[in-house]
Amino acid sequence: MSRVSFSCTMQEGQVADDVRAELADGLRRITADVLGEAPGDIPVDFSDIPIGFGFRGGEPSTTSLVRGSIVGGVTQDVREDLMRRICDMWMELSGCTVDELVVSARDA
């Protein structure tokens, strides 16, 4: 069983499949670099909110949710570094803004 995993949720059609593969690779690479986990052991799942079901401010949502479950006992500085690097990578690859991204890293 993996000690680290990610679940990513976004509006259907918001991020193309090829970009999702790059995002998953980025999550694995960053997690391996920051936490020392083996990239091949980090599951990344994507789920879509069907068009017409996710809204923010009365408009279709453009928010991506990246929920990480990580090893326990990680210091606050390391956790912040992980989440900051994930935010930077996600925004660069997906084109979203900081206001369109929620990243969390809870203890498994």
Summary of the structure (lengths in Angstrom):
residues: 108
radius of gyration: 13.7
end to end distance: 11.3
largest distance: 41.4
contacts: 304
relative contact order: 0.25
helix: 41%
strand: 29%
